[in-house]
Amino acid sequence: MEERSPRTIDYGLMLPGVIVTALVGVFLALFPVQGKAVVDALFKVLTHNFKWLFLLFGLFCVIFLIWLAMSRWGNIKLGAPEDKPEFSTYTWAALIFTAGIGIAIVYWAFIEPVYYMNTSILHVDPKSQKGLIGELAGMYGQFHWGLTPWAIYALPTFPIAYAIHVKRIPALRLSAACRSAPGMRRAISLRRYSRKSA
């Protein structure tokens, strides 16, 4: 496998993201009113037309990860056969929890119920039904801090962890994790062969 030094920058991966981010940022900075209108329209289209798809994807992630944990792949050790755990189970769980939630639980988790109490949740008027809106505001956050978001976070995490700790691929990205897939291995070997023959 072709080893890269840690200082090497993959410009083919980096530049498209930087260019798109810069273009969107410049557009929003130069045309804030029109930019807000475009973003609001896109948000409305995505949330109203594809909310069923978001919900199904979250359910798929939960079911898939439960199946993965119970299958033979759930016993794969993320590390070399001789490696021993660096942290205890309790410490590891605490590390994963704080890394997954991060500042979000410190900031947004406390503001979220207050935000919902001042907006319309499930088409309930916050002024006329304060008691109901308070109950909804307190329980609605479970959909953002429950099992489903963690399953969505974990879906790309496991292939990356497998690539880094088992395959020893020195790259922290999903495309590196796909290198061990049969189709990707064939594509990479064909690309290397064409470079050598050129």
Secondary structure, DSSP 8 states (H G I E B T S, - for coil): -----TT---HHHHHHHHHHHHHHHHHHHH-HHHHHHHHHHHHHHHHHHSHHHHHHHHHHHHHHHHHHHHSGGGG--SS-TT---SS-HHHHHHHHHHHHHTHHHHHHHHHHHHHHHTS-BTTB-TTT-HHHHHHHHHHHTHHHHSHHHHHHHHHHHHHHHHHHHTS-----SHHHHGGGSHHHHHHHHHHHHHHHH-
